[in-house]
């Protein structure tokens, strides 16, 4: 069967479309790749913090390489079905007013999502304070060079992870099941599982974040607000650490 790009049969750019965006075999490889990286990350993180004299940049650079390698593979899969990156992002609000609306939507989504989740996690008592402190101490930047590279990681993660999880996997799962709610939930589970190196409680919380971002993509018919909210969510703790 010829699966070369055919723009005449390309899926609609609307994130609510139930057309698959890549071949099934490509999605299978992607899921295996994400699972392998999660295992490697969990097994290779230093349990007792960074050794003396070791920069966190040595942790950030592999993350950057992984993110862009994942994006390249996903982009290739999208092209196999004639799906463009513009179609996946589906930026619907244009011009100065549209840009302002996008930014406000992103900030509102970030505030509501993270404040609500923080309160829920606190209420349910599922936090792992020591684990969370250890991860923050290990990963959050301290030196200026570390902060600069972390900013690149945060911006990259905001873009790449929204394309991968909300633009690609969410639409694939929804197309296969014919149900957008299943697509949102399934992609969120994969998103949370990718953070198991932070502990089960943290990964579960991140899966809930994935559900919120999935709903945001569905409600706005665009990935752009989620990209901005995601990048800011990763960058904000580092900024707080710099000014505190």
C-alpha positions as CSV (number, residue, x, y, z in Angstrom):
1,X,0.0,0.0,0.0
2,X,1.4,3.4,-1.0
3,X,1.5,5.7,2.0
4,X,3.4,8.6,0.4
5,X,2.1,12.1,1.1
6,X,-1.1,12.9,-0.7
7,X,-2.4,16.4,0.1
8,X,-5.7,15.7,-1.7
9,X,-6.5,13.3,1.1
10,X,-4.8,15.1,4.0
11,X,-6.8,15.2,7.2
12,X,-8.5,18.4,8.1
13,X,-6.4,20.8,10.3
14,X,-9.2,21.0,12.8
15,X,-8.0,19.2,16.0
16,X,-11.6,17.9,16.3
17,X,-11.1,15.9,13.1
18,X,-11.3,12.1,13.6
19,X,-9.0,11.4,10.7
20,X,-5.7,9.6,11.7
21,X,-2.7,11.8,11.2
22,X,0.0,9.1,10.7
23,X,0.2,5.3,9.9
24,X,-0.5,2.9,12.7
25,X,2.9,1.3,12.5
26,X,4.5,4.7,13.0
27,X,2.5,5.3,16.2
28,X,3.6,1.9,17.5
29,X,7.2,2.8,17.0
30,X,6.8,6.2,18.6
31,X,5.2,4.6,21.7
32,X,8.0,2.1,22.0
33,X,10.5,4.9,21.6
34,X,8.9,7.0,24.4
35,X,8.7,4.0,26.7
36,X,12.4,3.2,26.1
37,X,13.4,6.8,26.8
38,X,11.3,6.9,30.0
39,X,13.1,3.7,31.3
40,X,16.5,5.1,30.4
41,X,15.7,8.4,32.1
42,X,14.5,6.7,35.3
43,X,17.5,4.4,35.5
44,X,20.2,7.0,34.7
45,X,19.2,10.0,36.9
46,X,21.6,10.4,39.9
47,X,19.8,9.3,43.0
48,X,22.0,11.3,45.3
49,X,22.0,14.5,43.3
50,X,24.7,15.8,40.9
51,X,28.3,14.9,41.7
52,X,30.4,17.9,42.8
53,X,31.5,20.1,39.9
54,X,29.0,18.6,37.4
55,X,26.8,21.1,35.6
56,X,23.1,20.5,35.0
57,X,23.7,21.3,31.4
58,X,24.9,17.7,31.0
59,X,21.3,16.7,31.8
60,X,19.6,19.4,29.7
61,X,21.5,18.7,26.4
62,X,20.4,15.1,26.1
63,X,16.8,16.2,26.9
64,X,17.0,18.7,24.0
65,X,18.4,16.1,21.6
66,X,15.6,13.7,22.6
67,X,12.9,16.3,22.1
68,X,14.0,17.3,18.7
69,X,14.7,13.7,17.6
70,X,11.1,12.9,18.7
71,X,9.8,15.9,16.8
72,X,11.7,14.9,13.7
73,X,10.2,11.4,13.8
74,X,6.7,12.7,14.4
75,X,7.0,15.2,11.6
76,X,8.1,12.4,9.3
77,X,5.1,10.4,10.3
78,X,2.7,13.3,9.7
79,X,4.2,13.8,6.2
80,X,3.4,10.2,5.4
81,X,-0.2,11.2,5.6
82,X,0.2,14.7,4.0
83,X,-0.3,16.5,7.3
84,X,1.5,19.8,7.7
85,X,2.9,21.2,10.9
86,X,0.6,24.3,10.3
87,X,-2.3,22.0,10.1
88,X,-1.4,20.4,13.5
89,X,-0.8,23.7,15.2
90,X,-4.0,25.1,13.7
91,X,-3.4,28.7,14.8
92,X,-6.9,30.2,14.5
93,X,-6.4,33.6,16.1
94,X,-4.4,36.0,13.8
95,X,-3.3,39.6,14.0
96,X,-2.5,41.6,17.1
97,X,-5.9,41.0,18.6
98,X,-5.6,37.2,17.9
99,X,-2.1,37.2,19.4
100,X,-3.4,38.9,22.6
101,X,-6.3,36.5,22.8
102,X,-3.9,33.5,22.5
103,X,-1.6,34.8,25.2
104,X,-4.5,35.6,27.6
105,X,-6.0,32.1,27.0
106,X,-2.6,30.5,27.6
107,X,-2.0,32.3,30.8
108,X,-5.5,31.6,32.0
109,X,-5.2,27.9,31.2
110,X,-1.9,27.8,33.0
111,X,-3.2,29.5,36.1
112,X,-6.4,27.6,36.3
113,X,-4.8,24.2,35.6
114,X,-1.9,24.5,37.9
115,X,-3.7,26.2,40.8
116,X,-6.5,23.7,40.6
117,X,-4.2,20.8,40.4
118,X,-2.0,22.0,43.2
119,X,-5.0,22.4,45.5
120,X,-6.4,19.0,44.5
121,X,-3.1,17.2,45.1
122,X,-2.7,19.0,48.4
123,X,-6.3,18.0,49.4
124,X,-5.9,14.4,48.3
125,X,-2.6,14.0,50.2
126,X,-0.8,12.2,47.3
127,X,2.2,14.5,47.2
128,X,5.7,13.1,47.7
129,X,7.3,16.2,49.1
130,X,10.8,14.7,49.5
131,X,10.7,13.2,46.0
132,X,9.5,16.5,44.6
133,X,12.2,18.5,46.4
134,X,14.9,16.1,45.2
135,X,13.8,16.3,41.6
136,X,13.6,20.1,41.8
137,X,17.1,20.3,43.4
138,X,18.5,18.0,40.7
139,X,16.9,19.6,37.6
140,X,16.2,23.3,38.2
141,X,19.0,25.6,37.1
142,X,21.3,27.5,39.4
143,X,24.0,29.1,37.3
144,X,23.3,31.6,34.5
145,X,24.4,29.2,31.8
146,X,22.2,26.5,33.3
147,X,19.3,28.9,33.3
148,X,19.8,29.8,29.6
149,X,19.9,26.2,28.5
150,X,16.9,25.4,30.7
151,X,15.0,28.1,29.0
152,X,15.7,26.4,25.7
153,X,14.6,23.1,27.1
154,X,11.3,24.7,28.5
155,X,10.5,26.4,25.2
156,X,11.3,23.2,23.2
157,X,9.3,21.0,25.5
158,X,6.3,23.4,25.2
159,X,6.4,23.1,21.5
160,X,7.4,19.6,20.9
161,X,5.4,17.9,23.6
162,X,2.2,19.6,22.6
163,X,2.7,18.6,19.0
164,X,3.5,15.0,20.0
165,X,0.9,14.4,22.7
166,X,-2.0,16.7,21.8
167,X,-1.4,17.2,18.0
168,X,-0.4,13.7,17.1
169,X,-1.2,11.1,19.8
170,X,-4.5,12.7,20.9
171,X,-5.8,12.7,17.4
172,X,-4.5,9.2,16.6
173,X,-6.2,7.7,19.6
174,X,-9.4,9.7,18.9
175,X,-9.4,8.6,15.3
176,X,-8.9,4.9,16.2
177,X,-11.7,4.9,18.8
178,X,-14.0,7.5,17.2
179,X,-14.1,9.2,20.5
180,X,-12.4,12.5,21.5
181,X,-12.6,11.9,25.2
182,X,-10.7,8.6,24.8
183,X,-8.1,10.4,22.7
184,X,-7.6,13.1,25.4
185,X,-7.4,10.5,28.2
186,X,-5.1,8.0,26.4
187,X,-2.6,10.7,25.3
188,X,-2.6,12.1,28.8
189,X,-1.8,8.7,30.2
190,X,1.2,8.4,27.9
191,X,2.2,11.9,28.8
192,X,2.1,11.1,32.5
193,X,3.9,7.8,32.1
194,X,6.8,9.7,30.4
195,X,7.4,11.4,33.8
196,X,7.5,8.3,36.0
197,X,11.1,9.1,36.8
198,X,9.6,11.7,39.1
199,X,7.6,9.2,41.0
200,X,4.1,7.7,40.6
201,X,2.3,10.5,42.4
202,X,4.0,13.2,40.3
203,X,3.4,11.2,37.0
204,X,-0.3,10.9,37.9
205,X,-0.5,14.6,38.5
206,X,1.2,15.3,35.2
207,X,-1.3,13.0,33.5
208,X,-4.1,15.2,34.9
209,X,-2.2,18.2,33.4
210,X,-2.2,16.3,30.1
211,X,-6.0,16.0,30.3
212,X,-6.4,19.7,30.9
213,X,-4.1,20.6,28.0
214,X,-6.0,18.1,25.8
215,X,-9.3,19.8,26.6
216,X,-7.7,23.1,25.9
217,X,-6.6,21.9,22.4
218,X,-10.1,20.6,21.8
219,X,-11.9,23.6,23.1
220,X,-9.8,26.2,21.2
221,X,-9.3,24.0,18.1
222,X,-5.6,25.0,18.3
223,X,-2.3,23.8,19.9
224,X,-0.9,27.3,20.2
225,X,-2.4,28.3,23.6
226,X,-1.2,25.0,25.0
227,X,2.3,25.4,23.6
228,X,2.6,28.8,25.3
229,X,1.0,27.5,28.6
230,X,3.3,24.4,28.6
231,X,6.5,26.4,28.0
232,X,5.6,28.9,30.7
233,X,4.8,26.1,33.1
234,X,8.3,24.7,32.7
235,X,10.0,28.1,32.8
236,X,8.1,29.6,35.7
237,X,9.7,27.4,38.5
238,X,13.2,28.3,37.2
239,X,12.4,32.0,37.2
240,X,11.1,31.7,40.8
241,X,14.3,30.0,41.8
242,X,16.3,32.8,40.3
243,X,14.5,35.6,42.0
244,X,14.0,33.9,45.4
